[in-house]
Amino acid sequence: MSGTGPLVVVVSAMSKVTDALVAVCRGIREGDDVSEALGALRSRHMDAVDGLAGNGPDAGADALLSDDEARALRDRIAGRFDEVAALAADRTALPDAARDDAILSAGEDLSAAMVAAAIRATGRPATWVDPRRLVRTDGRHGKAVPQHEAMRQQCALHLLPVVADGTVAVVGGFVGANEEGATTTLGRGGGDYTAALLGGAVDAQVVHIWTDVTGILSGDPRVVDGPRLLPEIGFEEAVELAYFGAKVIHPGAAVEAVTRRVPLRIRSTFEPGHDGTLVRQDLRGAAEIAAVAAKTGVILLKVRTRAWSMPYGFLARVFDVLGRHRTPVDLVAASHWTTAFTLDEAEELEAVVAELSEFAEVEVVRDLATVTVVGHGL
């Protein structure tokens, strides 16, 4: 949705808050006392409200929030962290994965509430919309899979009526819910993914992804001298760059935009007047290199059929195992007897390797990197 029409704003948690909440979840699993960590997070959010109210560390600055708005936000913060503390105290209230999602969602929920209040302070109506009412997923916690048709229905009921009169809907990214209403999450970096999902669900004109860079560059400026800004790029190239190391856009967001044919514009919060990079469905041109990307923390998995087993159907059996364990694969090389593929270090491999070893020789090589050249018609 463009800035001149109905507007939906998807926000992430405050910087490093999700990391801190991940540490809290880990501490709960290990039986640690997490009260100090939760107290620090509560204080940080209270300080942010004080800053918006003009009486924080920068006292004397112009206040954005009225006393009533600030009081309501403080009550919300206190209540949310009381809920988290209760989950920490009763470790049996929810299964571990469900408890993790319930806790991790707090960062986005509170950030969205604060952003909505700040927008209202500028004179434009805005309201927080619970992402659990919009982002319908399956029941898998931690890396939930969106249910697109259900999302379209939920957005028609709970999002479009909100923005119809010009109210800005502020939604926390990364968070969803299953059919029973239990909180789920889409995986780290899921804010961009949520924006693309919602954009597709409401047939948005464009989804703007605001980052700390001007747009998509032809290479990582930390390792490539003088990379050029790409004013436009095709969806296919954007998907490849996202999967193979470019951190500007979430891979799920790129795929979602391709599927739903929603243009993406990558822009910088530090240069809001800059057009950034437009990711287009219809962009086709002469064969050329668009960009280069690198990704570290890569695992190479080599799977070789045993000499006494028949190679016919071997690859199908290998990928059946990967599919059932939901293990995403990047690069694949195959021969008559052997297949090798790369995947991210973060993936859990023990169960995959154990099942593959029942019919093949398996070798795992860690601490690798990939360098990918991306372009159209190469």
WOJO-V565535 format. One record per residue. N is the residue number from 1. SS is DSSP state (hx for helix, st for strand, lp for the rest). PHI is phi in whole degrees, 0 to 359 (NA if undefined). NEAR is the number of other ideal C-beta (glycine too) atoms within 8 Angstrom. Layout:
N/SS/PHI/NEAR + N/SS/PHI/NEAR
//
This chain:
1/lp/NA/11 + 2/lp/279/7 + 3/lp/290/4 + 4/lp/268/3 + 5/lp/244/7 + 6/lp/305/8 + 7/lp/231/10 + 8/st/242/16 + 9/st/247/11 + 10/st/253/10 + 11/st/238/12 + 12/lp/259/10 + 13/lp/293/12 + 14/lp/300/10 + 15/lp/307/4 + 16/lp/71/6 + 17/hx/292/12 + 18/hx/297/12 + 19/hx/301/7 + 20/hx/294/11 + 21/hx/290/14 + 22/hx/300/9 + 23/hx/296/9 + 24/hx/298/15 + 25/hx/300/12 + 26/hx/296/8 + 27/hx/297/11 + 28/hx/297/14 + 29/hx/300/7 + 30/lp/270/6 + 31/lp/81/5 + 32/lp/279/6 + 33/lp/276/5 + 34/lp/254/10 + 35/hx/297/8 + 36/hx/295/7 + 37/hx/296/11 + 38/hx/293/13 + 39/hx/298/8 + 40/hx/294/9 + 41/hx/293/13 + 42/hx/301/11 + 43/hx/298/8 + 44/hx/296/10 + 45/hx/291/13 + 46/hx/297/10 + 47/hx/298/10 + 48/hx/296/11 + 49/hx/295/14 + 50/hx/302/11 + 51/hx/297/11 + 52/hx/293/16 + 53/lp/273/13 + 54/lp/81/12 + 55/lp/228/6 + 56/lp/268/11 + 57/lp/303/6 + 58/lp/260/6 + 59/lp/307/7 + 60/lp/105/4 + 61/lp/290/7 + 62/lp/298/4 + 63/lp/277/9 + 64/lp/271/10 + 65/lp/256/14 + 66/lp/285/7 + 67/hx/299/7 + 68/hx/294/6 + 69/hx/297/12 + 70/hx/297/13 + 71/hx/296/8 + 72/hx/296/9 + 73/hx/293/14 + 74/hx/298/10 + 75/hx/297/8 + 76/hx/294/10 + 77/hx/298/13 + 78/hx/300/9 + 79/hx/296/8 + 80/hx/294/11 + 81/hx/285/13 + 82/hx/296/8 + 83/hx/297/10 + 84/hx/296/13 + 85/hx/299/10 + 86/hx/294/9 + 87/hx/294/13 + 88/hx/291/13 + 89/hx/286/6 + 90/lp/250/7 + 91/lp/291/8 + 92/lp/260/3 + 93/lp/296/7 + 94/lp/222/7 + 95/lp/301/5 + 96/hx/307/7 + 97/hx/295/8 + 98/hx/293/11 + 99/hx/295/14 + 100/hx/303/11 + 101/hx/296/15 + 102/hx/298/12 + 103/hx/280/14 + 104/hx/297/13 + 105/hx/291/13 + 106/hx/299/12 + 107/hx/299/13 + 108/hx/291/16 + 109/hx/302/13 + 110/hx/286/14 + 111/hx/299/14 + 112/hx/296/13 + 113/hx/297/12 + 114/hx/291/13 + 115/hx/295/12 + 116/hx/299/13 + 117/hx/295/15 + 118/hx/294/11 + 119/hx/295/12 + 120/hx/301/11 + 121/hx/294/11 + 122/lp/277/7 + 123/lp/101/4 + 124/lp/257/8 + 125/lp/296/8 + 126/st/208/13 + 127/st/211/10 + 128/st/283/10 + 129/lp/243/12 + 130/lp/295/7 + 131/hx/297/14 + 132/hx/295/10 + 133/hx/274/9 + 134/lp/247/16 + 135/lp/267/15 + 136/st/275/12 + 137/st/229/14 + 138/lp/284/8 + 139/lp/269/10 + 140/lp/283/9 + 141/lp/272/11 + 142/lp/94/9 + 143/lp/219/9 + 144/lp/293/14 + 145/lp/258/7 + 146/st/296/11 + 147/lp/253/9 + 148/hx/294/9 + 149/hx/294/6 + 150/hx/296/9 + 151/hx/297/15 + 152/hx/300/10 + 153/hx/294/8 + 154/hx/295/14 + 155/hx/293/13 + 156/hx/296/7 + 157/hx/277/8 + 158/hx/242/9 + 159/lp/245/17 + 160/hx/301/9 + 161/hx/296/7 + 162/hx/293/10 + 163/hx/272/14 + 164/lp/299/7 + 165/lp/261/5 + 166/lp/96/8 + 167/lp/292/9 + 168/st/277/14 + 169/st/269/13 + 170/st/251/16 + 171/st/235/16 + 172/st/285/17 + 173/lp/284/15 + 174/lp/79/18 + 175/st/246/18 + 176/st/212/16 + 177/st/205/14 + 178/lp/275/12 + 179/lp/299/6 + 180/lp/278/6 + 181/lp/90/6 + 182/lp/288/9 + 183/st/295/11 + 184/st/233/15 + 185/st/229/15 + 186/lp/263/15 + 187/lp/100/10 + 188/lp/299/5 + 189/lp/75/8 + 190/hx/280/14 + 191/hx/296/13 + 192/hx/299/13 + 193/hx/299/16 + 194/hx/301/18 + 195/hx/300/14 + 196/hx/292/18 + 197/hx/299/13 + 198/hx/293/17 + 199/hx/301/16 + 200/hx/292/14 + 201/hx/292/13 + 202/lp/247/12 + 203/lp/55/5 + 204/lp/296/11 + 205/lp/292/6 + 206/lp/196/11 + 207/st/247/13 + 208/st/265/7 + 209/st/256/13 + 210/st/265/6 + 211/st/230/9 + 212/lp/262/5 + 213/lp/236/8 + 214/lp/292/9 + 215/lp/170/15 + 216/lp/275/14 + 217/st/259/15 + 218/lp/287/11 + 219/lp/189/10 + 220/lp/291/11 + 221/lp/297/7 + 222/lp/285/4 + 223/lp/230/6 + 224/lp/243/11 + 225/lp/285/3 + 226/lp/57/4 + 227/lp/295/11 + 228/lp/262/6 + 229/st/283/11 + 230/lp/264/12 + 231/lp/299/7 + 232/st/221/9 + 233/st/208/14 + 234/st/284/13 + 235/hx/301/12 + 236/hx/299/8 + 237/hx/295/13 + 238/hx/296/15 + 239/hx/297/12 + 240/hx/298/11 + 241/hx/297/19 + 242/hx/297/13 + 243/hx/287/9 + 244/lp/254/13 + 245/lp/124/12 + 246/lp/289/11 + 247/lp/269/3 + 248/lp/289/12 + 249/lp/225/15 + 250/lp/290/12 + 251/hx/305/9 + 252/hx/298/12 + 253/hx/295/16 + 254/hx/296/18 + 255/hx/295/9 + 256/hx/299/14 + 257/hx/296/19 + 258/hx/299/11 + 259/hx/296/7 + 260/hx/265/9 + 261/lp/57/6 + 262/lp/254/13 + 263/lp/298/11 + 264/st/248/16 + 265/st/238/13 + 266/st/265/13 + 267/st/225/15 + 268/st/258/13 + 269/lp/293/8 + 270/lp/273/5 + 271/lp/226/8 + 272/lp/297/7 + 273/lp/278/3 + 274/lp/276/9 + 275/lp/287/7 + 276/lp/67/11 + 277/st/240/12 + 278/st/263/11 + 279/st/263/16 + 280/st/244/10 + 281/lp/287/9 + 282/lp/264/4 + 283/lp/281/9 + 284/lp/223/5 + 285/lp/207/5 + 286/lp/293/5 + 287/lp/298/6 + 288/st/197/8 + 289/st/279/9 + 290/st/270/12 + 291/st/196/16 + 292/st/234/11 + 293/st/226/14 + 294/st/228/12 + 295/st/222/10 + 296/st/260/6 + 297/st/66/8 + 298/st/254/13 + 299/st/252/13 + 300/st/255/10 + 301/st/250/15 + 302/st/256/11 + 303/st/234/12 + 304/st/238/10 + 305/st/293/13 + 306/lp/290/8 + 307/lp/302/4 + 308/lp/271/3 + 309/lp/261/9 + 310/lp/282/6 + 311/lp/290/8 + 312/lp/299/4 + 313/lp/80/7 + 314/hx/298/13 + 315/hx/298/8 + 316/hx/299/7 + 317/hx/292/9 + 318/hx/299/12 + 319/hx/284/8 + 320/hx/296/8 + 321/hx/297/11 + 322/hx/298/10 + 323/hx/293/8 + 324/hx/292/6 + 325/lp/267/9 + 326/lp/52/6 + 327/lp/259/10 + 328/lp/285/7 + 329/lp/246/9 + 330/lp/265/11 + 331/lp/261/7 + 332/st/228/7 + 333/st/231/7 + 334/st/224/7 + 335/lp/229/6 + 336/lp/298/4 + 337/lp/249/7 + 338/st/227/10 + 339/st/228/12 + 340/st/223/11 + 341/st/211/11 + 342/st/253/12 + 343/st/206/11 + 344/st/286/9 + 345/lp/301/7 + 346/lp/288/4 + 347/lp/291/10 + 348/lp/280/5 + 349/lp/247/10 + 350/hx/303/6 + 351/hx/293/8 + 352/hx/296/14 + 353/hx/298/11 + 354/hx/298/8 + 355/hx/287/9 + 356/hx/297/12 + 357/lp/292/9 + 358/lp/291/6 + 359/lp/225/8 + 360/st/208/13 + 361/st/273/8 + 362/st/238/11 + 363/st/233/7 + 364/st/248/10 + 365/st/245/8 + 366/st/253/6 + 367/st/61/3 + 368/st/252/9 + 369/st/218/8 + 370/st/240/12 + 371/st/239/7 + 372/st/237/12 + 373/st/259/7 + 374/st/239/12 + 375/st/186/11 + 376/st/263/12 + 377/lp/69/6 + 378/lp/287/6
//
